[in-house]
Amino acid sequence: MAQGPAGAMDFGYLEGFAAGDAGVVLEVLALFRQQAEGWVGKLDGNDPGWRDLVHTIKGAARGVGANALGDECARAEAEGAGRLTAVRAALERTVTDIAAYQAARA
């Protein structure tokens, strides 16, 4: 299992899912990172759509191997907007891992 430096990503999961195609892996990670930039500013408990956003992030996270982020999102869905700080922190760790992975392969 290839973990990122922040321990937020299981790159081995994504690499296996993409059958080892590095181009596909990098493209998926670039898309996730781009989406994450938009998500972080919208994680606001005062926004009535926060729960839908967290659900979207959870699905995307689990799809790329960001299991810790997916778990934080599930907790926020169950426990409420007070968990959004933890979701933001997990999202930041995930983006850090992705950036390191991308830099190592550039």
Secondary structure as UniProt FT lines:
FT   TURN            5..6
FT   HELIX           11..17
FT   TURN            18..20
FT   HELIX           22..40
FT   TURN            41..42
FT   TURN            45..46
FT   TURN            48..49
FT   HELIX           50..64
FT   HELIX           67..79
FT   HELIX           81..83
FT   HELIX           84..104
//
